[in-house]
Amino acid sequence: MKKWQKITIYIFIALPILVGVAIWGIDKLMGHMCGNNVIEEVLSPDQKLKVVIFQRDCGDKTGFSIQASLIYASNLLPNKSGNLFTSDIYYGRTPSGHGGSPKIQAIWQHNDTIVIKYHMDTKVFKAEKKLNGVNIIYETY
């Protein structure tokens, strides 16, 4: 095999690997730019699950957002966006709670039902109606 053919083969093998590593590295770096600050944890009546209300901050370019995740009671909140509810203060129209983010409240009605209350001017990005067998009811005030 000629030298230029070997070089071409090495390039076609190495290039996808390098691109993959670069994409993985950028994803890891971007994920660490955001941080979660837990505001409140609300345990289910049977204490198996909890709703974690938290403020998510992804730097100066984005404002704070208030989010909620439904996780097992023994788990720590992962550094990810909320799996249940995500919102922001919609250009200051929403009364702010902890740290300037909109105020929300989680109330367990039963082990399989949660009520999430939030201000009517809150800009909602995600509002799951059912997650992991738990029904979620939303109310505005």
DRENTORKOL-3810 file (N, C-alpha, C; in nm, 4 decimals):
REM DRENTORKOL-3810
@n.u->0.0850; n.v->-0.1179; n.w->0.0000; ca.u->0.0000; ca.v->0.0000; ca.w->0.0000; c.u->0.0893; c.v->0.1238; c.w->0.0000
@n.u->0.0494; n.v->0.2200; n.w->-0.0784; ca.u->0.1283; ca.v->0.3416; ca.w->-0.0906; c.u->0.1101; c.v->0.4299; c.w->0.0321
@n.u->0.2075; n.v->0.5136; n.w->0.0533; ca.u->0.2084; ca.v->0.6006; ca.w->0.1716; c.u->0.0863; c.v->0.6926; c.w->0.1750
@n.u->0.0476; n.v->0.7530; n.w->0.0638; ca.u->-0.0669; ca.v->0.8452; ca.w->0.0620; c.u->-0.1967; c.v->0.7715; c.w->0.0923
@n.u->-0.2056; n.v->0.6420; n.w->0.0542; ca.u->-0.3249; ca.v->0.5633; ca.w->0.0846; c.u->-0.3350; c.v->0.5378; c.w->0.2355
@n.u->-0.2216; n.v->0.5084; n.w->0.2978; ca.u->-0.2207; ca.v->0.4880; ca.w->0.4431; c.u->-0.2610; c.v->0.6159; c.w->0.5162
@n.u->-0.2084; n.v->0.7277; n.w->0.4714; ca.u->-0.2426; ca.v->0.8563; ca.w->0.5341; c.u->-0.3919; c.v->0.8844; c.w->0.5196
@n.u->-0.4473; n.v->0.8581; n.w->0.4025; ca.u->-0.5909; ca.v->0.8791; ca.w->0.3789; c.u->-0.6746; c.v->0.7911; c.w->0.4713
@n.u->-0.6362; n.v->0.6664; n.w->0.4869; ca.u->-0.7093; ca.v->0.5754; ca.w->0.5760; c.u->-0.7025; c.v->0.6253; c.w->0.7200
@n.u->-0.5845; n.v->0.6670; n.w->0.7642; ca.u->-0.5702; ca.v->0.7191; ca.w->0.9003; c.u->-0.6575; c.v->0.8433; c.w->0.9217
@n.u->-0.6632; n.v->0.9289; n.w->0.8219; ca.u->-0.7465; ca.v->1.0501; ca.w->0.8332; c.u->-0.8933; c.v->1.0121; c.w->0.8466
@n.u->-0.9404; n.v->0.9178; n.w->0.7640; ca.u->-1.0811; ca.v->0.8781; ca.w->0.7697; c.u->-1.1162; c.v->0.8046; c.w->0.8987
@n.u->-1.0185; n.v->0.7461; n.w->0.9628; ca.u->-1.0423; ca.v->0.6817; ca.w->1.0924; c.u->-1.0326; c.v->0.7841; c.w->1.2053
@n.u->-0.9309; n.v->0.8682; n.w->1.2009; ca.u->-0.9059; ca.v->0.9622; ca.w->1.3108; c.u->-1.0048; c.v->1.0781; c.w->1.3137
@n.u->-1.0466; n.v->1.1264; n.w->1.1975; ca.u->-1.1337; ca.v->1.2441; ca.w->1.1933; c.u->-1.2664; c.v->1.2232; c.w->1.2669
@n.u->-1.3406; n.v->1.1139; n.w->1.2418; ca.u->-1.4654; ca.v->1.0948; ca.w->1.3183; c.u->-1.4418; c.v->1.0813; c.w->1.4689
@n.u->-1.3311; n.v->1.0188; n.w->1.5062; ca.u->-1.2997; ca.v->1.0054; ca.w->1.6488; c.u->-1.2745; c.v->1.1428; c.w->1.7102
@n.u->-1.1953; n.v->1.2256; n.w->1.6437; ca.u->-1.1670; ca.v->1.3603; ca.w->1.6946; c.u->-1.2931; c.v->1.4453; c.w->1.7026
@n.u->-1.3782; n.v->1.4371; n.w->1.6010; ca.u->-1.5038; ca.v->1.5133; ca.w->1.6029; c.u->-1.5917; c.v->1.4657; c.w->1.7183
@n.u->-1.6001; n.v->1.3347; n.w->1.7377; ca.u->-1.6800; ca.v->1.2800; ca.w->1.8475; c.u->-1.6299; c.v->1.3253; c.w->1.9834
@n.u->-1.5000; n.v->1.3217; n.w->2.0026; ca.u->-1.4406; ca.v->1.3666; ca.w->2.1292; c.u->-1.4664; c.v->1.5159; c.w->2.1500
@n.u->-1.4565; n.v->1.5954; n.w->2.0446; ca.u->-1.4815; ca.v->1.7398; ca.w->2.0560; c.u->-1.6264; c.v->1.7670; c.w->2.0944
@n.u->-1.7206; n.v->1.6983; n.w->2.0314; ca.u->-1.8626; ca.v->1.7170; ca.w->2.0645; c.u->-1.8889; c.v->1.6758; c.w->2.2084
@n.u->-1.8331; n.v->1.5628; n.w->2.2503; ca.u->-1.8503; ca.v->1.5167; ca.w->2.3883; c.u->-1.7940; c.v->1.6193; c.w->2.4866
@n.u->-1.6753; n.v->1.6728; n.w->2.4570; ca.u->-1.6123; ca.v->1.7709; ca.w->2.5459; c.u->-1.6919; c.v->1.8992; c.w->2.5568
@n.u->-1.7433; n.v->1.9477; n.w->2.4456; ca.u->-1.8253; ca.v->2.0698; ca.w->2.4477; c.u->-1.9516; c.v->2.0470; c.w->2.5286
@n.u->-2.0140; n.v->1.9299; n.w->2.5106; ca.u->-2.1346; ca.v->1.8981; ca.w->2.5870; c.u->-2.1056; c.v->1.8960; c.w->2.7365
@n.u->-1.9938; n.v->1.8382; n.w->2.7762; ca.u->-1.9574; ca.v->1.8337; ca.w->2.9184; c.u->-1.9304; c.v->1.9739; c.w->2.9733
@n.u->-1.8622; n.v->2.0563; n.w->2.8969; ca.u->-1.8333; ca.v->2.1928; ca.w->2.9415; c.u->-1.9602; c.v->2.2758; c.w->2.9545
@n.u->-2.0496; n.v->2.2642; n.w->2.8590; ca.u->-2.1727; ca.v->2.3432; ca.w->2.8615; c.u->-2.2620; c.v->2.3015; c.w->2.9780
@n.u->-2.2656; n.v->2.1728; n.w->3.0088; ca.u->-2.3478; ca.v->2.1250; ca.w->3.1186; c.u->-2.3034; c.v->2.1801; c.w->3.2528
@n.u->-2.1735; n.v->2.2068; n.w->3.2676; ca.u->-2.1217; ca.v->2.2576; ca.w->3.3940; c.u->-2.1387; c.v->2.4086; c.w->3.4072
@n.u->-2.1816; n.v->2.4743; n.w->3.3017; ca.u->-2.2032; ca.v->2.6184; ca.w->3.3086; c.u->-2.3320; c.v->2.6508; c.w->3.3831
@n.u->-2.4213; n.v->2.5548; n.w->3.3927; ca.u->-2.5474; ca.v->2.5748; ca.w->3.4633; c.u->-2.5355; c.v->2.5185; c.w->3.6046
@n.u->-2.6120; n.v->2.5763; n.w->3.6948; ca.u->-2.6139; ca.v->2.5271; ca.w->3.8315; c.u->-2.7543; c.v->2.5320; c.w->3.8883
@n.u->-2.7833; n.v->2.4399; n.w->3.9777; ca.u->-2.9135; ca.v->2.4339; ca.w->4.0436; c.u->-2.8994; c.v->2.4710; c.w->4.1903
@n.u->-2.9904; n.v->2.5542; n.w->4.2382; ca.u->-2.9946; ca.v->2.5930; ca.w->4.3785; c.u->-3.1295; c.v->2.5486; c.w->4.4346
@n.u->-3.1282; n.v->2.4483; n.w->4.5207; ca.u->-3.2526; ca.v->2.3930; ca.w->4.5754; c.u->-3.3197; c.v->2.4956; c.w->4.6656
@n.u->-3.4477; n.v->2.5173; n.w->4.6407; ca.u->-3.5283; ca.v->2.6085; ca.w->4.7217; c.u->-3.6092; c.v->2.5296; c.w->4.8239
@n.u->-3.6697; n.v->2.4208; n.w->4.7773; ca.u->-3.7564; ca.v->2.3434; ca.w->4.8662; c.u->-3.7672; c.v->2.2002; c.w->4.8157
@n.u->-3.7790; n.v->2.1060; n.w->4.9092; ca.u->-3.8073; ca.v->1.9666; ca.w->4.8771; c.u->-3.9365; c.v->1.9291; c.w->4.9474
@n.u->-4.0312; n.v->1.8732; n.w->4.8715; ca.u->-4.1618; ca.v->1.8386; ca.w->4.9269; c.u->-4.1817; c.v->1.6880; c.w->4.9097
@n.u->-4.1799; n.v->1.6155; n.w->5.0219; ca.u->-4.1932; ca.v->1.4698; ca.w->5.0195; c.u->-4.3370; c.v->1.4267; c.w->4.9950
@n.u->-4.3526; n.v->1.3155; n.w->4.9227; ca.u->-4.4849; ca.v->1.2558; ca.w->4.9037; c.u->-4.5326; c.v->1.2006; c.w->5.0380
@n.u->-4.6645; n.v->1.1791; n.w->5.0531; ca.u->-4.7151; ca.v->1.1272; ca.w->5.1811; c.u->-4.6492; c.v->0.9956; c.w->5.2249
@n.u->-4.6178; n.v->0.9070; n.w->5.1286; ca.u->-4.5511; ca.v->0.7814; ca.w->5.1655; c.u->-4.3986; c.v->0.7955; c.w->5.1718
@n.u->-4.3480; n.v->0.9151; n.w->5.1458; ca.u->-4.2063; ca.v->0.9519; ca.w->5.1534; c.u->-4.1168; c.v->0.8728; c.w->5.0575
@n.u->-4.1745; n.v->0.8238; n.w->4.9476; ca.u->-4.0954; ca.v->0.7533; ca.w->4.8463; c.u->-4.0448; c.v->0.8477; c.w->4.7377
@n.u->-4.1215; n.v->0.9521; n.w->4.7102; ca.u->-4.0862; ca.v->1.0493; ca.w->4.6069; c.u->-4.0777; c.v->1.1880; c.w->4.6682
@n.u->-4.0200; n.v->1.2799; n.w->4.5918; ca.u->-4.0203; ca.v->1.4194; ca.w->4.6347; c.u->-4.0222; c.v->1.5093; c.w->4.5122
@n.u->-4.0837; n.v->1.6249; n.w->4.5311; ca.u->-4.0766; ca.v->1.7310; ca.w->4.4317; c.u->-3.9686; c.v->1.8262; c.w->4.4811
@n.u->-3.8704; n.v->1.8517; n.w->4.3958; ca.u->-3.7647; ca.v->1.9460; ca.w->4.4298; c.u->-3.7887; c.v->2.0729; c.w->4.3492
@n.u->-3.8114; n.v->2.1830; n.w->4.4194; ca.u->-3.8265; ca.v->2.3135; ca.w->4.3556; c.u->-3.6900; c.v->2.3803; c.w->4.3634
@n.u->-3.6423; n.v->2.4265; n.w->4.2493; ca.u->-3.5073; ca.v->2.4821; ca.w->4.2465; c.u->-3.4959; c.v->2.5951; c.w->4.1452
@n.u->-3.3947; n.v->2.6748; n.w->4.1684; ca.u->-3.3621; ca.v->2.7830; ca.w->4.0761; c.u->-3.2463; c.v->2.7348; c.w->3.9893
@n.u->-3.2603; n.v->2.7495; n.w->3.8591; ca.u->-3.1538; ca.v->2.7095; ca.w->3.7662; c.u->-3.0921; c.v->2.8348; c.w->3.7063
@n.u->-2.9601; n.v->2.8406; n.w->3.7114; ca.u->-2.8859; ca.v->2.9559; ca.w->3.6610; c.u->-2.7839; c.v->2.9060; c.w->3.5594
@n.u->-2.7952; n.v->2.9568; n.w->3.4368; ca.u->-2.7025; ca.v->2.9156; ca.w->3.3304; c.u->-2.6155; c.v->3.0312; c.w->3.2840
@n.u->-2.5877; n.v->3.1256; n.w->3.3730; ca.u->-2.4952; ca.v->3.2334; ca.w->3.3403; c.u->-2.5625; c.v->3.3664; c.w->3.3124
@n.u->-2.4794; n.v->3.4648; n.w->3.2786; ca.u->-2.5255; ca.v->3.6021; ca.w->3.2602; c.u->-2.6191; c.v->3.6209; c.w->3.1420
@n.u->-2.6065; n.v->3.5409; n.w->3.0398; ca.u->-2.6868; ca.v->3.5594; ca.w->2.9184; c.u->-2.8319; c.v->3.5167; c.w->2.9367
@n.u->-2.8574; n.v->3.4330; n.w->3.0353; ca.u->-2.9940; ca.v->3.3877; ca.w->3.0617; c.u->-3.0304; c.v->3.4262; c.w->3.2041
@n.u->-3.1559; n.v->3.4541; n.w->3.2262; ca.u->-3.2004; ca.v->3.4861; ca.w->3.3612; c.u->-3.2194; c.v->3.3596; c.w->3.4430
@n.u->-3.2479; n.v->3.3808; n.w->3.5695; ca.u->-3.2804; ca.v->3.2679; ca.w->3.6550; c.u->-3.4129; c.v->3.2087; c.w->3.6088
@n.u->-3.4273; n.v->3.0807; n.w->3.6289; ca.u->-3.5567; ca.v->3.0178; ca.w->3.6049; c.u->-3.5902; c.v->2.9343; c.w->3.7268
@n.u->-3.7188; n.v->2.9166; n.w->3.7484; ca.u->-3.7611; ca.v->2.8303; ca.w->3.8577; c.u->-3.8120; c.v->2.7026; c.w->3.7942
@n.u->-3.7701; n.v->2.5911; n.w->3.8517; ca.u->-3.8028; ca.v->2.4623; ca.w->3.7933; c.u->-3.8389; c.v->2.3641; c.w->3.9033
@n.u->-3.8974; n.v->2.2529; n.w->3.8625; ca.u->-3.9311; ca.v->2.1473; ca.w->3.9573; c.u->-3.9018; c.v->2.0127; c.w->3.8934
@n.u->-3.8515; n.v->1.9225; n.w->3.9749; ca.u->-3.8262; ca.v->1.7855; ca.w->3.9311; c.u->-3.8913; c.v->1.6894; c.w->4.0285
@n.u->-3.9402; n.v->1.5800; n.w->3.9742; ca.u->-3.9944; ca.v->1.4715; ca.w->4.0543; c.u->-3.8895; c.v->1.3614; c.w->4.0550
@n.u->-3.8376; n.v->1.3298; n.w->4.1739; ca.u->-3.7332; ca.v->1.2281; ca.w->4.1862; c.u->-3.7615; c.v->1.1407; c.w->4.3082
@n.u->-3.6890; n.v->1.0292; n.w->4.3177; ca.u->-3.7007; ca.v->0.9452; ca.w->4.4368; c.u->-3.6487; c.v->1.0219; c.w->4.5575
@n.u->-3.7106; n.v->1.0000; n.w->4.6713; ca.u->-3.6780; ca.v->1.0754; ca.w->4.7927; c.u->-3.5316; c.v->1.0606; c.w->4.8335
@n.u->-3.4724; n.v->0.9473; n.w->4.8048; ca.u->-3.3332; ca.v->0.9236; ca.w->4.8451; c.u->-3.2313; c.v->0.9827; c.w->4.7471
@n.u->-3.2768; n.v->1.0287; n.w->4.6315; ca.u->-3.1845; ca.v->1.0804; ca.w->4.5298; c.u->-3.1537; c.v->1.2281; c.w->4.5492
@n.u->-3.0355; n.v->1.2672; n.w->4.5031; ca.u->-2.9991; ca.v->1.4081; ca.w->4.4973; c.u->-3.0450; c.v->1.4647; c.w->4.3636
@n.u->-3.0704; n.v->1.5936; n.w->4.3614; ca.u->-3.1115; ca.v->1.6598; ca.w->4.2383; c.u->-2.9946; c.v->1.6603; c.w->4.1398
@n.u->-3.0145; n.v->1.6066; n.w->4.0185; ca.u->-2.9057; ca.v->1.6120; ca.w->3.9201; c.u->-2.8910; c.v->1.7529; c.w->3.8635
@n.u->-2.7751; n.v->1.7826; n.w->3.8082; ca.u->-2.7515; ca.v->1.9139; ca.w->3.7478; c.u->-2.8096; c.v->1.9152; c.w->3.6067
@n.u->-2.9417; n.v->1.9086; n.w->3.6005; ca.u->-3.0151; ca.v->1.9073; ca.w->3.4742; c.u->-3.1360; c.v->1.9980; c.w->3.4886
@n.u->-3.1981; n.v->2.0245; n.w->3.3763; ca.u->-3.3223; ca.v->2.1009; ca.w->3.3756; c.u->-3.4320; c.v->2.0195; c.w->3.4440
@n.u->-3.5338; n.v->2.0871; n.w->3.4961; ca.u->-3.6425; ca.v->2.0194; ca.w->3.5654; c.u->-3.7189; c.v->1.9240; c.w->3.4752
@n.u->-3.7528; n.v->1.8068; n.w->3.5273; ca.u->-3.8270; ca.v->1.7092; ca.w->3.4479; c.u->-3.9779; c.v->1.7254; c.w->3.4615
@n.u->-4.0218; n.v->1.8149; n.w->3.5503; ca.u->-4.1638; ca.v->1.8316; ca.w->3.5787; c.u->-4.2168; c.v->1.9671; c.w->3.5319
@n.u->-4.1459; n.v->2.0743; n.w->3.5679; ca.u->-4.1956; ca.v->2.2101; ca.w->3.5439; c.u->-4.0771; c.v->2.3040; c.w->3.5254
@n.u->-4.0837; n.v->2.3892; n.w->3.4225; ca.u->-3.9819; ca.v->2.4932; ca.w->3.4046; c.u->-4.0502; c.v->2.6240; c.w->3.3677
@n.u->-3.9989; n.v->2.7345; n.w->3.4240; ca.u->-4.0621; ca.v->2.8648; ca.w->3.4018; c.u->-3.9629; c.v->2.9773; c.w->3.4269
@n.u->-4.0020; n.v->3.0988; n.w->3.3866; ca.u->-3.9264; ca.v->3.2174; ca.w->3.4264; c.u->-4.0231; c.v->3.3320; c.w->3.4555
@n.u->-3.9672; n.v->3.4486; n.w->3.4917; ca.u->-4.0515; ca.v->3.5586; ca.w->3.5402; c.u->-4.1126; c.v->3.6432; c.w->3.4293
@n.u->-4.0909; n.v->3.6079; n.w->3.3049; ca.u->-4.1527; ca.v->3.6737; ca.w->3.1899; c.u->-4.1351; c.v->3.8243; c.w->3.1935
@n.u->-4.0100; n.v->3.8662; n.w->3.1813; ca.u->-3.9730; ca.v->4.0075; ca.w->3.1742; c.u->-4.0211; c.v->4.0881; c.w->3.2949
@n.u->-4.0174; n.v->4.0283; n.w->3.4117; ca.u->-4.0502; ca.v->4.0995; ca.w->3.5344; c.u->-4.1979; c.v->4.1115; c.w->3.5654
@n.u->-4.2842; n.v->4.0501; n.w->3.4863; ca.u->-4.4293; ca.v->4.0589; ca.w->3.5122; c.u->-4.4730; c.v->3.9720; c.w->3.6294
@n.u->-4.3929; n.v->3.8731; n.w->3.6596; ca.u->-4.4290; ca.v->3.7783; ca.w->3.7641; c.u->-4.3668; c.v->3.8202; c.w->3.8964
@n.u->-4.4434; n.v->3.8185; n.w->4.0046; ca.u->-4.3819; ca.v->3.8455; ca.w->4.1353; c.u->-4.2710; c.v->3.7435; c.w->4.1611
@n.u->-4.1581; n.v->3.7916; n.w->4.2072; ca.u->-4.0458; ca.v->3.7006; ca.w->4.2260; c.u->-4.0412; c.v->3.6465; c.w->4.3677
@n.u->-3.9868; n.v->3.5270; n.w->4.3758; ca.u->-3.9668; ca.v->3.4627; ca.w->4.5046; c.u->-3.8194; c.v->3.4596; c.w->4.5366
@n.u->-3.7711; n.v->3.3446; n.w->4.5776; ca.u->-3.6322; ca.v->3.3230; ca.w->4.6170; c.u->-3.5364; c.v->3.3623; c.w->4.5050
@n.u->-3.4426; n.v->3.4503; n.w->4.5320; ca.u->-3.3384; ca.v->3.4848; ca.w->4.4369; c.u->-3.3847; c.v->3.5563; c.w->4.3117
@n.u->-3.5056; n.v->3.6097; n.w->4.3116; ca.u->-3.5557; ca.v->3.6811; ca.w->4.1952; c.u->-3.6290; c.v->3.5938; c.w->4.0954
@n.u->-3.6394; n.v->3.4659; n.w->4.1220; ca.u->-3.7104; ca.v->3.3765; ca.w->4.0311; c.u->-3.8579; c.v->3.3691; c.w->4.0701
@n.u->-3.9452; n.v->3.3268; n.w->3.9773; ca.u->-4.0873; ca.v->3.3210; ca.w->4.0104; c.u->-4.1151; c.v->3.2197; c.w->4.1210
@n.u->-4.2158; n.v->3.2470; n.w->4.1984; ca.u->-4.2504; ca.v->3.1602; ca.w->4.3109; c.u->-4.3473; c.v->3.0519; c.w->4.2645
@n.u->-4.3167; n.v->2.9276; n.w->4.2988; ca.u->-4.4108; ca.v->2.8186; ca.w->4.2761; c.u->-4.4224; c.v->2.7384; c.w->4.4049
@n.u->-4.5301; n.v->2.6629; n.w->4.4130; ca.u->-4.5564; ca.v->2.5828; ca.w->4.5320; c.u->-4.6011; c.v->2.4442; c.w->4.4878
@n.u->-4.5527; n.v->2.3414; n.w->4.5546; ca.u->-4.5930; ca.v->2.2034; ca.w->4.5265; c.u->-4.6644; c.v->2.1470; c.w->4.6483
@n.u->-4.7815; n.v->2.0884; n.w->4.6247; ca.u->-4.8617; ca.v->2.0292; ca.w->4.7322; c.u->-4.9024; c.v->1.8885; c.w->4.6887
@n.u->-4.8680; n.v->1.7904; n.w->4.7703; ca.u->-4.9106; ca.v->1.6531; ca.w->4.7416; c.u->-5.0536; c.v->1.6355; c.w->4.7912
@n.u->-5.1435; n.v->1.5899; n.w->4.7049; ca.u->-5.2793; ca.v->1.5562; ca.w->4.7480; c.u->-5.2863; c.v->1.4106; c.w->4.7913
@n.u->-5.2168; n.v->1.3255; n.w->4.7187; ca.u->-5.2058; ca.v->1.1823; ca.w->4.7465; c.u->-5.0672; c.v->1.1396; c.w->4.6983
@n.u->-5.0361; n.v->1.0119; n.w->4.7148; ca.u->-4.9073; ca.v->0.9623; ca.w->4.6657; c.u->-4.8952; c.v->0.9707; c.w->4.5139
@n.u->-5.0099; n.v->0.9793; n.w->4.4457; ca.u->-5.0071; ca.v->0.9818; ca.w->4.2997; c.u->-5.0593; c.v->1.1125; c.w->4.2399
@n.u->-5.0712; n.v->1.2173; n.w->4.3220; ca.u->-5.1233; ca.v->1.3449; ca.w->4.2713; c.u->-5.0529; c.v->1.4629; c.w->4.3380
@n.u->-5.0029; n.v->1.5528; n.w->4.2529; ca.u->-4.9371; ca.v->1.6753; ca.w->4.3001; c.u->-5.0116; c.v->1.7943; c.w->4.2418
@n.u->-5.0236; n.v->1.9000; n.w->4.3208; ca.u->-5.0744; ca.v->2.0280; ca.w->4.2706; c.u->-4.9563; c.v->2.1245; c.w->4.2679
@n.u->-4.9338; n.v->2.1852; n.w->4.1516; ca.u->-4.8309; ca.v->2.2880; ca.w->4.1367; c.u->-4.9024; c.v->2.4210; c.w->4.1186
@n.u->-4.8736; n.v->2.5166; n.w->4.2079; ca.u->-4.9348; ca.v->2.6496; ca.w->4.1997; c.u->-4.8289; c.v->2.7510; c.w->4.1578
@n.u->-4.8680; n.v->2.8390; n.w->4.0640; ca.u->-4.7759; ca.v->2.9423; ca.w->4.0173; c.u->-4.8555; c.v->3.0648; c.w->3.9739
@n.u->-4.7885; n.v->3.1789; n.w->3.9674; ca.u->-4.8541; ca.v->3.3045; ca.w->3.9304; c.u->-4.8989; c.v->3.2996; c.w->3.7847
@n.u->-5.0136; n.v->3.3597; n.w->3.7562; ca.u->-5.0719; ca.v->3.3530; ca.w->3.6219; c.u->-4.9859; c.v->3.4195; c.w->3.5145
@n.u->-4.8964; n.v->3.5104; n.w->3.5511; ca.u->-4.8097; ca.v->3.5752; ca.w->3.4524; c.u->-4.6765; c.v->3.5030; c.w->3.4317
@n.u->-4.6581; n.v->3.3924; n.w->3.4994; ca.u->-4.5355; ca.v->3.3148; ca.w->3.4837; c.u->-4.5291; c.v->3.2578; c.w->3.3428
@n.u->-4.4131; n.v->3.2693; n.w->3.2806; ca.u->-4.3934; ca.v->3.2102; ca.w->3.1478; c.u->-4.3512; c.v->3.0649; c.w->3.1679
@n.u->-4.4372; n.v->2.9734; n.w->3.1272; ca.u->-4.4143; ca.v->2.8303; ca.w->3.1482; c.u->-4.3572; c.v->2.7684; c.w->3.0207
@n.u->-4.2467; n.v->2.6966; n.w->3.0359; ca.u->-4.1840; ca.v->2.6279; ca.w->2.9230; c.u->-4.2173; c.v->2.4795; c.w->2.9217
@n.u->-4.2313; n.v->2.4220; n.w->3.0400; ca.u->-4.2643; ca.v->2.2800; ca.w->3.0507; c.u->-4.3593; c.v->2.2620; c.w->3.1671
@n.u->-4.4641; n.v->2.1827; n.w->3.1461; ca.u->-4.5589; ca.v->2.1497; ca.w->3.2524; c.u->-4.6128; c.v->2.0094; c.w->3.2247
@n.u->-4.5418; n.v->1.9099; n.w->3.2745; ca.u->-4.5830; ca.v->1.7709; ca.w->3.2529; c.u->-4.7141; c.v->1.7448; c.w->3.3265
@n.u->-4.8026; n.v->1.6696; n.w->3.2650; ca.u->-4.9309; ca.v->1.6367; ca.w->3.3282; c.u->-4.9264; c.v->1.5030; c.w->3.4008
@n.u->-4.8328; n.v->1.4190; n.w->3.3622; ca.u->-4.8142; ca.v->1.2902; ca.w->3.4293; c.u->-4.6676; c.v->1.2521; c.w->3.4153
@n.u->-4.6100; n.v->1.2073; n.w->3.5250; ca.u->-4.4692; ca.v->1.1689; ca.w->3.5246; c.u->-4.4485; c.v->1.0557; c.w->3.6240
@n.u->-4.3931; n.v->0.9466; n.w->3.5771; ca.u->-4.3644; ca.v->0.8298; ca.w->3.6622; c.u->-4.4864; c.v->0.7850; c.w->3.7424
@n.u->-4.6032; n.v->0.7856; n.w->3.6790; ca.u->-4.7259; ca.v->0.7407; ca.w->3.7442; c.u->-4.7902; c.v->0.8423; c.w->3.8363
@n.u->-4.7364; n.v->0.9628; n.w->3.8415; ca.u->-4.7911; ca.v->1.0685; ca.w->3.9270; c.u->-4.8621; c.v->1.1712; c.w->3.8388
@n.u->-4.9864; n.v->1.2026; n.w->3.8739; ca.u->-5.0639; ca.v->1.3044; ca.w->3.8030; c.u->-5.0297; c.v->1.4413; c.w->3.8588
@n.u->-5.0177; n.v->1.5386; n.w->3.7690; ca.u->-4.9845; ca.v->1.6739; ca.w->3.8120; c.u->-5.0967; c.v->1.7674; c.w->3.7704
@n.u->-5.1472; n.v->1.8418; n.w->3.8672; ca.u->-5.2523; ca.v->1.9409; ca.w->3.8448; c.u->-5.1880; c.v->2.0781; c.w->3.8608
@n.u->-5.2171; n.v->2.1677; n.w->3.7684; ca.u->-5.1605; ca.v->2.3027; ca.w->3.7738; c.u->-5.2697; c.v->2.4030; c.w->3.8057
@n.u->-5.2374; n.v->2.4939; n.w->3.8958; ca.u->-5.3292; ca.v->2.6019; ca.w->3.9332; c.u->-5.2526; c.v->2.7330; c.w->3.9320
@n.u->-5.3187; n.v->2.8384; n.w->3.8840; ca.u->-5.2577; ca.v->2.9711; ca.w->3.8879; c.u->-5.3257; c.v->3.0547; c.w->3.9952
@n.u->-5.2555; n.v->3.1563; n.w->4.0408; ca.u->-5.3123; ca.v->3.2499; ca.w->4.1381; c.u->-5.2931; c.v->3.3907; c.w->4.0913
END
